[in-house]
Amino acid sequence: MHWARTSSRTIPNSFDSPRDDLSNPGAFRWTEPLSLNPEEPHYSEKIVILVDESSMSQAEYTTMAFRAAHGAIVIGSTTSGADGNVSPFALPGGLHTMISGIGVFYPDKSSTQRIGIVPNIEARPTIAGIRAGRDEVLEKALRQILGRQVPAADIEKMARP
């Protein structure tokens, strides 16, 4: 995945495997950045994305795209690092397996595969929170959206199912 910067926003672009370069099989190359011009109306409020270690594949890719929005933050724990497409193939003896067939990268071109999406703010459930029926990750997200002036009791109440 390649990212471009437009109007102070980073947007996803493609990362390509040249199929016609038989002199360098398996090589990847960066494509030219994609440019988008933001149009009105657009969503300009706070965006908080919740993730944890069970977030994988499309959830990681979508998190990266949402994170590109101005002011968006990711809260939770590092994702699984299992993004990219899946390419199945057969092995001798009738065995079948799959590998990731494309690279997915941060805007600085560092890989996300086997690393995961690292949150801006780490938040994890605690044993005490689970016993009390609280969703501490959602509470942390609500705090980011609503600000410090909202009492903790109100945040806890909003986060309950």
Secondary structure, 3 states (H helix, E strand, C coil): CEEEEECCEEEEECEECCCCCCCCCCCCEECCCCCCCCCCCCCCCCCEEEECCCCCCHHHHHHHHHHCCCCCEEEECCCCCCCCCEEEEEEHHHEEEEEECCCCECCCCCECCCCCCCCCEECCCCHHHHHCCCCHHHHHHHHHHHCCCCCHHHHHHHHCC
